[in-house]
Amino acid sequence: MICDAVTHHPIDLLPDREADTLADWLSDHPEVTHVTRDRYSRFQEVISAHSAEIIQIHDRFHLIQNLWALHNQIIQKILPARIDLGTPLPKPDPPPGTQTKADIRQTENARKKWEQAQVLQRYYTKGYSITRLSKQFNLNPRTVKRYLEMTGPPDTSRKKRPKALDAFHKQVIEWEAAGHSIHIIYKKLQDIGYEGAYGSVKVFVAQLRKKKRAGAPWENAYHNRRDIRRMLWQNNLSDERERDIINRVLKQYPTIQPVYAFIASFRDTIARRDQTGFVELILYEQIREDPLTGHFIRRLLSDLKPTLNAITYTESNGFVEGNVNRLKTVKRMMYGRAGFELLRQRMLYRPA
């Protein structure tokens, strides 16, 4: 869909996103001087080939949306679903030479997957669709999509299996503090749906009592990964509680620290329209070569000028996105009963 920057009304609806379709439309409209768009590579190629005079502007909404996708992927990759901020720092990786044959095989498989993912990502940046990549490399489309979202080799560390007692920790802590015996706690847990072993309850209560005797904090501060993701994204440092949680998360998972700083600085430079600071930030992140942000930075540098224009100019895709719901509703109403030309006429129609 194409909208007018002054009236914000749709002025045309193209039948597809193919290069020839957009090139023909631009040839019929030589008056176009500014274009706001998302980061779809084919749009960049066609507009640049048509005229170097057209000013291309990345849409800030899609720019921040892509940043959020990066943030979400990294959080899901590094943080467990249930975070205990009262536990010690994660154990370091074992020294070389201590891996089992299964670990070595798993590491090698992860390396091969990452190499194939990099090949798919290179083709994808050239305009290949997921369907085409799926057929060419004989992979399931869902596998191709997962490879395209990868920012580094898959995590081969063994994850802790969930236990039946994990969902009942809070109740056990409360009943132990009330003075109930392990046998009574076990019976009460069974009444509310616990199906695990008595030994698991016995071990957990023993650990609680050991912490009590040592004077250590025994009320574990569990946090949901979704909440931590929100706090790191919003970065509300004026809230003392959230600031404390952010500091503890960054200390416990130091891999996130540079990414957290990059995302916060990225949003800040966009909000302040600081073009110089934005360029310095991107170049610094490129030099740092962090595998978590490497793909995002490479895509940004491959089409950097429109991103800088997004900081300089006020135009955006807001009025285009505002017509998307209307377009989808009309399509559903017409499905199976009419073609594209009627859909186009209905979207462009303006009552007198």
PyMOL commands that set and color helices and strands:
alter all, ss='L'
color gray80, all
select helices_A, chain A and resi 19-28+41-50+60-78+101-125+130-137+141-149+166-177+182-191+198-214+225-234+240-252+256-272+275-288+294-301+304-312+318-321+324-334+340-348
alter helices_A, ss='H'
color red, helices_A
select strands_A, chain A and resi 2-3+10-12+34-37+55-58+82-84+222-224
alter strands_A, ss='S'
color yellow, strands_A
deselect
rebuild
show_as cartoon
